[in-house]
Amino acid sequence: MAKARKPGFMNTAALFWRTLAKNALDDYQPELHYMRGPGPKWREKHGLAASEPDSEPPILVKTMA
């Protein structure tokens, strides 16, 4: 019966480089897919009205500094 061998340096280095390449080339950005709050279907289901915008938008003033 053969002895079980420990992973060698080359196997460890190959695993490291594969993991590094996979993470470096992965372009998935989960923050782009996060919900920003309940949507209209959720509000309808829970009997809540959609939030109404303010009656007047804020006034933006450009100041010189």
N, C-alpha and C positions, 0 to 999 in steps of 0.2 A: 504494500500500500504506500503511495507517495505522500510525502509531507506537504502540508499546505504552506505555500510560500507567502511571505509578506509582500505587499506591493513595493516595487522598487522605485528608485529615484525617477526613472524614465516614465513609469506609469503615473506617478504623482505629478511630474512636470506636465505630461500630456493632459491630464485631467485639469490642472490649473489653467493651461492655455485654452482648452476647450471651453471652460467656464468663463474665462475672461473674454474670449471672442463672442460667445453667446450673449453675455451681458452688454458688451460694447456695441454690438450690432442690433440689439433689440430696440426697435423704435416705438414700442407700445408705451403710451403715456397715460396711465390711469386717471390722472387729475383732469384730463380732457373729457372723461366719461362720467364723472361724478354728477349726481343730481344736485341742483341748486335749490331745491325745495319742492314742496308738493305741487303737482301740476293740476290742471283743470279737472281731470277725471277723479283725482283723489278728493278735491274739494267738493265735487258733485256727489260723490259717494258718501262723504261725511257731512253733507248739508251745510257747508260753509260757502259764503260768498267770496268771489275773487277779490283780492285786495284792491281797493280803489286808489288810483293815484291822487296825489295832492291836488287841490283845486287850482293852485298856481304853481308853476315850476319855479325853482329857486333862481334868483337873479345872480348871474355871474358877472363880476366886475373885474376888468383887467386893471391892475395897479402898476404904477411905475415905481421901481425901487432903485 
